[in-house]
Structure formats: C-alpha cells, structure tokens
Amino acid sequence: MSDNPLLQLREKGQSVWLDNIDRRMLTSGELQRLVESGEVQGVTSNPTIFQKAISTCAEYDAPIREFAAAGADAYTIWENLSIADIRAAAGILEPVYEATEGRDGYVSIEVAPSLAHDVDGTITEATRLFTTIARPNVMIKVPATQEGVRATAELIGEGVNVNATLIFSPDNYEQIARAYIAGLERLAERGTPVDSVASVASIFVSRIDTAVDRELEARLSEATDVRTQNLLRRLLGQAAIANCKVAYQRFRQVFSDARFARLQRQGARVQRPLWASTSTKNPAYRDVVYVEELIGPDTVNTMPPGTLAAFRDHGRVRLTLEENVDYACRVLEELAALGIDMDHIYAELQADGVKAFADSLEALLGCIRERVKALSVPEGEKGA
C-alpha cells in the first residue's frame, strides 16, 4: 500500500478531484504533475473559482486584450477564457479518462447561475456548452433545484454528462439519482448505449455544519440546564457528516434496486456521490475531517488545494462512510427534536449557493471590464 494518503483513497474506491482551476496551473504543469502522480483524477470548477482565477492571474491579460480588441463584451470574453481552460484541463485528464474507461478523468463547468430555475434554459445552455467544448470527459454542472432535477433527466437522456451540484438534503440527492436513472432509461429506449454518459451528484458538506452550528450555538447561549447544554455541545460539528452518511445509504438503496440493475446489465455506471465544499471552515475542527469521515467506495471527494495538501501531509485513511450510520440517523433526529428545521436549512443553503455563484459571476464580469480598461482596450470596440 502507498504511504501517500491521497493514493490510499483510490485503494478504498474513492476518487480525488481537484476543486480548482486557473491558467497558471495549466501552463506551469502543476495540474499535469498532480494527474501523473495519481493524486488527482478529475477537476471541478464554478463561477467563484473562475472569478478568483481571472482576477489574480496575469496569464489572462493577453487573451483579454485580444478578445476585447475584436469587439467581444465581458461575458463573451469570460466564456472564451473558461472554455479554453476547461478544454486544456480535459486534455490533461484524457489519459485518466481512457485508463479508467470513463469512470474518472472529468472536468466540470457550470451553466450560468441565472438559469438555476429555468428548465429549458438550462437544457439549452448545457447542451450548447457540452457541444462547444466537444470533449467526452467534460461534465456540465447543473444546480439541483427542482428545475435542475428535471433538466438533469433530459440532459442525461440526450447523452450530456452532468455534475448535479448544490445538493444538501438526502431527499434532493435521491431526486437527482432517480433523474439520472430516468435519463438512462430514455437513452436505452432510443437504442443509445447507456455507457456513453456519466454523472456525479455533488453533495455539499461543510456549509451544513456552519449553518447548523450557528443554530446550536444560539440555543447553547440560552440553555440553562446541564443536560441540554451537553446535548447541544455534543451535536456541534456532527450534522454535515451525519447528513452525508444518510445520503450515502440512499445511494446504496437507489443503485441496488431492480430498476437500475436492468440498466447496469447494459453497461450503465452508478452516479457517484461527490463530496463538495470539503474544506474545514471552523478552525476548532480537524482540517481534513470532511475527507477522513467520508471515505467509501463509488464516491468522489473534490478538494481545494489547501485541503488536498493537508490530506497528503497528515490524512488518515480507513473506510468510514458506513461506520456509525445509526448514530448519524440519530444526530438528525436529535436536531429535529431540538426544533432545528433541516429542510429549511437545506433550502436556504441551496438558494444561498445559487446567489453566491451569481454574485461571483457578476464580480468576474466586473473584473474583466476593469482589466479591459487597464489594458487600454475599450470593451466592445474593435481595434485598428
């Protein structure tokens, strides 16, 4: 067994994807090295990641100047930059895609956040991006709103790889899993091979603890009896891991029933749960807790660079995802008994996530406009 914890995760059936992308990483060979070392088998992105990349990397200046001189507006510039990065990353990951027969080696790009509640718009935009990028190892990220659930079924049915994102609740996860199966059934009905499409379901982790802990701490500040205080303290930092363990049990149930078995005999892959937002927000918690406590087969953990480095340095690997499932269920029951409305928290976190990505995109477009001005190229005005 390797002494590198990141490689040990692969031995346990979990893939590691990097939750980051920028042009400097692509041109310097950094991503190439992570892939060739076996530490990273995929890449995820979102508008926040691209906003940070384009606002901090000088490598984007030359193409921004070129696109602006040709008359492109800020949105067109952003799309061209992001598609170029996604294609480059897909090229680097292609050997992984081929070696794993399409299980890994994917890079994800998100549809515009403004389409989160637009079924037809999401389908059109996701199909356009998938066709434009034209790489088999690209996934289009679709927020798992109710509209996104419907769009996911349609997109899978058209052979578009989907990374369903911003999932918080086990119920929402199951909706996405069943939408994936419905899409596969449409492929099968048309006689299209069901092994031609792939999907993951991105379940967000640390944000749940942030939200639930806020509620627990508010109650703790008001609690007067020792028993209640002890219960509240015990539940701090427990909700996110418990939530994921319950969702994983849903995964096991959905993909072991007869409906999926028929598709699996035709070559269909399971839609793997992907643990997202796995950096630790609370400094009181272990910095790799959202990796160590969610290790299990047929899963993906997408880590930002800091978490990847921390886990490589001191991560501990064992099969944890199905440990103490009864306790995980009890945690959620105890939270409900305290009057903490998890359904409300799930809905609020998803809505906040959509808004945060929309805000990041607006900030990104503003950054591009500023860069255009700084580069002395009037946006939208062709050069000589």
RODO-2510 file (C-alpha; in nm, 4 decimals, decimal comma):
residues 384
     n   res          X          Y          Z
     1     m     0,0000     0,0000     0,0000
     2     s     0,1243     0,3510    -0,0822
     3     d     0,2221     0,5750     0,2094
     4     n     0,0559     0,8693     0,0318
     5     p    -0,2932     0,9126     0,1841
     6     l    -0,4287     1,0521    -0,1439
     7     l    -0,3307     0,7329    -0,3239
     8     q    -0,4703     0,5231    -0,0408
     9     l    -0,8129     0,6785    -0,1044
    10     r    -0,8090     0,5271    -0,4528
    11     e    -0,7397     0,1861    -0,2987
    12     k    -1,0590     0,2336    -0,0941
    13     g    -1,2647     0,3095    -0,4059
    14     q    -1,2760     0,6872    -0,3688
    15     s    -1,1556     0,9243    -0,6399
    16     v    -0,9906     1,2589    -0,5698
    17     w    -1,0836     1,5546    -0,7864
    18     l    -0,9318     1,8992    -0,7513
    19     d    -1,1753     2,1809    -0,6770
    20     n    -0,9764     2,4497    -0,8545
    21     i    -0,8609     2,5632    -1,1949
    22     d    -0,6668     2,8554    -1,3338
    23     r    -0,4473     2,9125    -1,6356
    24     r    -0,1286     2,9342    -1,4319
    25     m    -0,1909     2,5806    -1,3044
    26     l    -0,2437     2,4627    -1,6608
    27     t     0,0570     2,6323    -1,8207
    28     s     0,3042     2,5655    -1,5373
    29     g     0,2492     2,1912    -1,5470
    30     e     0,1069     2,1861    -1,1928
    31     l    -0,2110     2,0032    -1,2917
    32     q    -0,0138     1,7696    -1,5170
    33     r     0,2066     1,6721    -1,2211
    34     l    -0,0918     1,6101    -0,9915
    35     v    -0,2540     1,3896    -1,2539
    36     e     0,0617     1,1976    -1,3448
    37     s     0,1362     1,1337    -0,9763
    38     g    -0,2053     0,9679    -0,9432
    39     e    -0,3132     1,2091    -0,6700
    40     v    -0,5844     1,3776    -0,8790
    41     q    -0,8303     1,2068    -1,1148
    42     g    -1,0589     1,4983    -1,2048
    43     v    -1,1239     1,8726    -1,1747
    44     t    -1,4273     2,0762    -1,0730
    45     s    -1,4901     2,4453    -1,1260
    46     n    -1,7602     2,7005    -1,0538
    47     p    -1,8107     3,0749    -1,1092
    48     t    -1,6392     3,1564    -0,7773
    49     i    -1,3287     2,9604    -0,8769
    50     f    -1,3128     3,1310    -1,2171
    51     q    -1,3708     3,4708    -1,0580
    52     k    -1,0665     3,4206    -0,8370
    53     a    -0,8601     3,2790    -1,1238
    54     i    -0,9250     3,5550    -1,3735
    55     s    -0,8896     3,8315    -1,1135
    56     t    -0,5491     3,7101    -0,9937
    57     c    -0,3690     3,5526    -1,2917
    58     a    -0,1771     3,7730    -1,5331
    59     e    -0,1867     3,4843    -1,7821
    60     y    -0,5336     3,6032    -1,8836
    61     d    -0,4230     3,9543    -1,9850
    62     a    -0,3147     3,8719    -2,3396
    63     p    -0,6342     3,6868    -2,4388
    64     i    -0,8497     3,9524    -2,2693
    65     r    -0,6749     4,2191    -2,4772
    66     e    -0,7182     4,0099    -2,7928
    67     f    -1,0889     3,9378    -2,7402
    68     a    -1,1648     4,2975    -2,6407
    69     a    -0,9837     4,4318    -2,9461
    70     a    -1,2023     4,2043    -3,1588
    71     g    -1,5151     4,3615    -3,0094
    72     a    -1,6109     4,0986    -2,7514
    73     d    -1,8084     4,2040    -2,4440
    74     a    -1,7231     4,0913    -2,0907
    75     y    -1,9497     3,7840    -2,0961
    76     t    -1,8107     3,6624    -2,4294
    77     i    -1,4571     3,7116    -2,3012
    78     w    -1,5344     3,5157    -1,9841
    79     e    -1,6897     3,2309    -2,1772
    80     n    -1,3992     3,2038    -2,4178
    81     l    -1,1466     3,2073    -2,1327
    82     s    -1,3324     2,9457    -1,9293
    83     i    -1,3934     2,7135    -2,2235
    84     a    -1,0264     2,7302    -2,3186
    85     d    -0,9257     2,6355    -1,9634
    86     i    -1,1781     2,3519    -1,9484
    87     r    -1,0561     2,2125    -2,2806
    88     a    -0,6946     2,2302    -2,1655
    89     a    -0,7766     2,0544    -1,8382
    90     a    -0,9759     1,7905    -2,0270
    91     g    -0,6719     1,7263    -2,2428
    92     i    -0,4509     1,6751    -1,9389
    93     l    -0,7102     1,4412    -1,7839
    94     e    -0,7794     1,2442    -2,1015
    95     p    -0,5306     0,9642    -2,0147
    96     v    -0,7156     0,9130    -1,6837
    97     y    -1,0476     0,9028    -1,8676
    98     e    -0,9165     0,6388    -2,1054
    99     a    -0,7373     0,4320    -1,8405
   100     t    -1,0489     0,4192    -1,6197
   101     e    -1,2830     0,3572    -1,9150
   102     g    -1,4768     0,6745    -1,8433
   103     r    -1,5078     0,6397    -1,4678
   104     d    -1,2730     0,9330    -1,3945
   105     g    -1,0795     1,1997    -1,5808
   106     y    -1,3590     1,4588    -1,5931
   107     v    -1,3530     1,8358    -1,5687
   108     s    -1,6727     2,0249    -1,4811
   109     i    -1,8036     2,3635    -1,5913
   110     e    -2,1251     2,5210    -1,4643
   111     v    -2,4192     2,6628    -1,6568
   112     a    -2,4939     3,0299    -1,5866
   113     p    -2,6369     3,0636    -1,2321
   114     s    -2,9195     3,2788    -1,3702
   115     l    -3,0645     2,9602    -1,5247
   116     a    -3,0994     2,7732    -1,1939
   117     h    -3,4812     2,7907    -1,2095
   118     d    -3,5190     2,7658    -1,5875
   119     v    -3,5587     2,4097    -1,7156
   120     d    -3,5497     2,4856    -2,0876
   121     g    -3,2759     2,7449    -2,0495
   122     t    -3,0594     2,5023    -1,8544
   123     i    -3,1077     2,2267    -2,1117
   124     t    -3,0242     2,4604    -2,3987
   125     e    -2,7194     2,6113    -2,2277
   126     a    -2,5825     2,2798    -2,1001
   127     t    -2,6216     2,1186    -2,4420
   128     r    -2,4530     2,4168    -2,6090
   129     l    -2,1578     2,4078    -2,3668
   130     f    -2,1179     2,0318    -2,3999
   131     t    -2,1254     2,0554    -2,7793
   132     t    -1,8966     2,3590    -2,7942
   133     i    -1,6306     2,2145    -2,5653
   134     a    -1,6579     1,8856    -2,7556
   135     r    -1,4666     1,6667    -2,5124
   136     p    -1,6094     1,3349    -2,3888
   137     n    -1,4583     1,3899    -2,0427
   138     v    -1,6422     1,7130    -1,9643
   139     m    -1,9355     1,7352    -1,7228
   140     i    -2,1814     2,0226    -1,7188
   141     k    -2,2726     2,1366    -1,3682
   142     v    -2,6435     2,1883    -1,3115
   143     p    -2,7752     2,3207    -0,9767
   144     a    -3,0083     2,0603    -0,8228
   145     t    -3,3064     2,2911    -0,7878
   146     q    -3,6425     2,1355    -0,8747
   147     e    -3,5950     2,2743    -1,2251
   148     g    -3,2410     2,1371    -1,2296
   149     v    -3,3667     1,7913    -1,1369
   150     r    -3,5959     1,7938    -1,4397
   151     a    -3,3215     1,9296    -1,6620
   152     t    -3,0816     1,6583    -1,5430
   153     a    -3,3127     1,3795    -1,6590
   154     e    -3,3477     1,5433    -2,0006
   155     l    -2,9744     1,6075    -2,0386
   156     i    -2,8733     1,2540    -1,9422
   157     g    -3,1358     1,1317    -2,1883
   158     e    -2,9585     1,3331    -2,4587
   159     g    -2,6159     1,1947    -2,3672
   160     v    -2,4851     1,5047    -2,1867
   161     n    -2,2609     1,4311    -1,8872
   162     v    -2,3994     1,6074    -1,5788
   163     n    -2,2494     1,7070    -1,2465
   164     a    -2,5600     1,7848    -1,0402
   165     t    -2,4459     2,0434    -0,7873
   166     l    -2,5566     2,2333    -0,4775
   167     i    -2,7203     1,9278    -0,3217
   168     f    -2,7692     1,9486     0,0540
   169     s    -3,0532     1,7170     0,1572
   170     p    -3,0737     1,3370     0,1234
   171     d    -3,4173     1,3818    -0,0370
   172     n    -3,2768     1,6156    -0,3015
   173     y    -2,9918     1,3731    -0,3591
   174     e    -3,2389     1,0905    -0,4202
   175     q    -3,4358     1,3076    -0,6654
   176     i    -3,1172     1,3643    -0,8654
   177     a    -3,0232     0,9955    -0,8549
   178     r    -3,3642     0,8963    -0,9880
   179     a    -3,3475     1,1707    -1,2533
   180     y    -3,0184     1,0188    -1,3690
   181     i    -3,1791     0,6748    -1,3943
   182     a    -3,4763     0,8206    -1,5823
   183     g    -3,2338     0,9778    -1,8296
   184     l    -3,0560     0,6461    -1,8777
   185     e    -3,3887     0,4788    -1,9466
   186     r    -3,4562     0,7322    -2,2227
   187     l    -3,1197     0,6536    -2,3764
   188     a    -3,1952     0,2823    -2,3627
   189     e    -3,5387     0,3299    -2,5208
   190     r    -3,3741     0,5019    -2,8178
   191     g    -3,1167     0,2274    -2,8522
   192     t    -2,8294     0,4540    -2,7471
   193     p    -2,5634     0,2780    -2,5366
   194     v    -2,6157     0,3722    -2,1715
   195     d    -2,2424     0,3520    -2,1035
   196     s    -2,1953     0,6622    -2,3205
   197     v    -2,2900     0,9055    -2,0422
   198     a    -2,1629     0,9719    -1,6908
   199     s    -2,2772     1,1748    -1,3927
   200     v    -2,1922     1,2649    -1,0342
   201     a    -2,4095     1,4172    -0,7620
   202     s    -2,2286     1,6915    -0,5691
   203     i    -2,3389     1,6935    -0,2063
   204     f    -2,2079     1,9959    -0,0153
   205     v    -2,0629     1,9226     0,3262
   206     s    -1,9036     2,1926     0,5425
   207     r    -2,1709     2,4548     0,4783
   208     i    -2,4203     2,2349     0,6634
   209     d    -2,2101     2,2378     0,9794
   210     t    -2,1676     2,6137     0,9505
   211     a    -2,5440     2,6652     0,9347
   212     v    -2,6421     2,4072     1,1961
   213     d    -2,3677     2,5063     1,4395
   214     r    -2,4944     2,8638     1,4247
   215     e    -2,8353     2,7420     1,5399
   216     l    -2,6869     2,5172     1,8094
   217     e    -2,4672     2,7939     1,9474
   218     a    -2,7658     3,0282     1,9663
   219     r    -2,9553     2,7715     2,1698
   220     l    -2,6489     2,6991     2,3822
   221     s    -2,6245     3,0646     2,4805
   222     e    -2,9790     3,0432     2,6179
   223     a    -2,9763     2,6918     2,7674
   224     t    -2,9799     2,6757     3,1465
   225     d    -2,9885     2,3045     3,2321
   226     v    -2,6731     2,0951     3,2077
   227     r    -2,8351     1,8089     3,0162
   228     t    -2,9468     2,0371     2,7319
   229     q    -2,6110     2,2124     2,7259
   230     n    -2,4299     1,8800     2,6950
   231     l    -2,6573     1,7670     2,4113
   232     l    -2,6052     2,0907     2,2206
   233     r    -2,2277     2,0707     2,2618
   234     r    -2,2238     1,7069     2,1500
   235     l    -2,4117     1,7926     1,8323
   236     l    -2,1727     2,0691     1,7278
   237     g    -1,9884     1,9667     1,4112
   238     q    -2,1925     1,6478     1,3690
   239     a    -2,4648     1,7425     1,1200
   240     a    -2,2645     1,7514     0,7968
   241     i    -2,1024     1,4096     0,8309
   242     a    -2,4306     1,2561     0,9507
   243     n    -2,6134     1,4091     0,6561
   244     c    -2,3671     1,2627     0,4065
   245     k    -2,3798     0,9186     0,5648
   246     v    -2,7589     0,9174     0,5367
   247     a    -2,7357     1,0323     0,1740
   248     y    -2,4879     0,7522     0,1011
   249     q    -2,7368     0,4987     0,2316
   250     r    -2,9874     0,6410    -0,0176
   251     f    -2,7229     0,5912    -0,2882
   252     r    -2,6815     0,2280    -0,1882
   253     q    -3,0585     0,1744    -0,1964
   254     v    -3,1285     0,3502    -0,5275
   255     f    -2,8476     0,1832    -0,7179
   256     s    -2,9124    -0,1655    -0,5860
   257     d    -3,2767    -0,1897    -0,6905
   258     a    -3,4151    -0,3756    -0,9900
   259     r    -3,4780    -0,0603    -1,1909
   260     f    -3,1088     0,0279    -1,2079
   261     a    -2,9973    -0,3342    -1,2298
   262     r    -3,1592    -0,3595    -1,5745
   263     l    -2,9546    -0,0612    -1,6913
   264     q    -2,6387    -0,1851    -1,5236
   265     r    -2,6589    -0,5071    -1,7243
   266     q    -2,6437    -0,2846    -2,0321
   267     g    -2,3269    -0,1148    -1,9071
   268     a    -2,4657     0,1793    -1,7097
   269     r    -2,2457     0,3294    -1,4391
   270     v    -2,3710     0,4353    -1,0983
   271     q    -2,3983     0,8104    -1,0428
   272     r    -2,1352     0,8555    -0,7751
   273     p    -2,1911     1,0876    -0,4789
   274     l    -1,9302     1,3626    -0,4846
   275     w    -1,8432     1,5348    -0,1567
   276     a    -1,8052     1,9082    -0,2253
   277     s    -1,7227     2,2021    -0,0003
   278     t    -1,4829     1,9808     0,1943
   279     s    -1,2512     2,2469     0,3318
   280     t    -1,2965     2,2943     0,7065
   281     k    -1,4483     2,6326     0,7868
   282     n    -1,4311     2,6038     1,1671
   283     p    -1,0703     2,6129     1,2967
   284     a    -1,1837     2,4122     1,6002
   285     y    -1,2368     2,1084     1,3737
   286     r    -0,9676     1,8895     1,2190
   287     d    -0,8650     2,0405     0,8864
   288     v    -0,9282     1,7174     0,6940
   289     v    -1,2346     1,5951     0,8828
   290     y    -1,4599     1,6175     0,5761
   291     v    -1,2268     1,3839     0,3905
   292     e    -1,1432     1,1373     0,6667
   293     e    -1,5021     1,0785     0,7758
   294     l    -1,6463     1,0284     0,4256
   295     i    -1,4287     0,7545     0,2761
   296     g    -1,6120     0,4823     0,0892
   297     p    -1,6393     0,3057    -0,2464
   298     d    -1,8055     0,4618    -0,5500
   299     t    -1,7543     0,8174    -0,4229
   300     v    -1,5555     1,1258    -0,5170
   301     n    -1,4085     1,3913    -0,2886
   302     t    -1,3319     1,7198    -0,4632
   303     m    -1,0764     1,9100    -0,2576
   304     p    -0,9497     2,2672    -0,2836
   305     p    -0,5683     2,2903    -0,2987
   306     g    -0,5259     2,3560     0,0746
   307     t    -0,7278     2,0508     0,1752
   308     l    -0,5502     1,8365    -0,0855
   309     a    -0,2109     1,9377     0,0570
   310     a    -0,3264     1,8866     0,4163
   311     f    -0,4626     1,5393     0,3451
   312     r    -0,1467     1,4414     0,1600
   313     d     0,0509     1,5517     0,4665
   314     h    -0,1492     1,4002     0,7540
   315     g    -0,4667     1,2375     0,6298
   316     r    -0,5779     0,9107     0,7911
   317     v    -0,7442     0,6556     0,5669
   318     r    -0,9998     0,3918     0,6570
   319     l    -1,3465     0,3030     0,5345
   320     t    -1,5534     0,5467     0,7426
   321     l    -1,8588     0,6225     0,5315
   322     e    -2,0635     0,3320     0,6654
   323     e    -1,9400     0,3483     1,0214
   324     n    -2,1928     0,4508     1,2853
   325     v    -2,4806     0,5001     1,0422
   326     d    -2,7290     0,4527     1,3259
   327     y    -2,5610     0,7364     1,5133
   328     a    -2,5793     0,9543     1,2007
   329     c    -2,9539     0,8961     1,1814
   330     r    -2,9851     0,9750     1,5496
   331     v    -2,7987     1,3046     1,5064
   332     l    -3,0558     1,4212     1,2519
   333     e    -3,3386     1,3015     1,4769
   334     e    -3,1955     1,4897     1,7755
   335     l    -3,1591     1,8067     1,5715
   336     a    -3,5244     1,7785     1,4697
   337     a    -3,6256     1,7207     1,8316
   338     l    -3,4494     2,0433     1,9240
   339     g    -3,6622     2,2269     1,6694
   340     i    -3,3856     2,2740     1,4131
   341     d    -3,5599     2,2636     1,0769
   342     m    -3,3159     2,0842     0,8478
   343     d    -3,5444     2,1154     0,5453
   344     h    -3,5404     2,4917     0,5890
   345     i    -3,1607     2,4910     0,6256
   346     y    -3,1183     2,2749     0,3140
   347     a    -3,3411     2,5060     0,1069
   348     e    -3,1714     2,8183     0,2381
   349     l    -2,8235     2,6815     0,1679
   350     q    -2,9164     2,5881    -0,1879
   351     a    -3,0691     2,9308    -0,2539
   352     d    -2,7648     3,0994    -0,0991
   353     g    -2,5363     2,8833    -0,3143
   354     v    -2,7113     2,9839    -0,6353
   355     k    -2,6935     3,3503    -0,5314
   356     a    -2,3264     3,3246    -0,4353
   357     f    -2,2376     3,1816    -0,7778
   358     a    -2,4435     3,4526    -0,9485
   359     d    -2,2672     3,7193    -0,7432
   360     s    -1,9297     3,5673    -0,8306
   361     l    -2,0137     3,5767    -1,1997
   362     e    -2,1135     3,9431    -1,1748
   363     a    -1,7915     4,0198    -0,9886
   364     l    -1,5997     3,8298    -1,2554
   365     l    -1,7589     4,0293    -1,5365
   366     g    -1,6789     4,3495    -1,3487
   367     c    -1,3200     4,2339    -1,3090
   368     i    -1,2930     4,1682    -1,6834
   369     r    -1,4277     4,5152    -1,7585
   370     e    -1,1687     4,6657    -1,5267
   371     r    -0,8932     4,4587    -1,6849
   372     v    -1,0042     4,5707    -2,0294
   373     k    -0,9771     4,9344    -1,9173
   374     a    -0,6384     4,8755    -1,7567
   375     l    -0,5151     4,7140    -2,0763
   376     s    -0,6301     5,0248    -2,2661
   377     v    -0,8706     4,8378    -2,4910
   378     p    -1,2249     4,9803    -2,4946
   379     e    -1,4582     4,6846    -2,4363
   380     g    -1,6845     4,6200    -2,7314
   381     e    -1,4832     4,8471    -2,9606
   382     k    -1,2797     4,6880    -3,2356
   383     g    -0,9174     4,7846    -3,2640
   384     a    -0,7481     4,9090    -3,5750
***
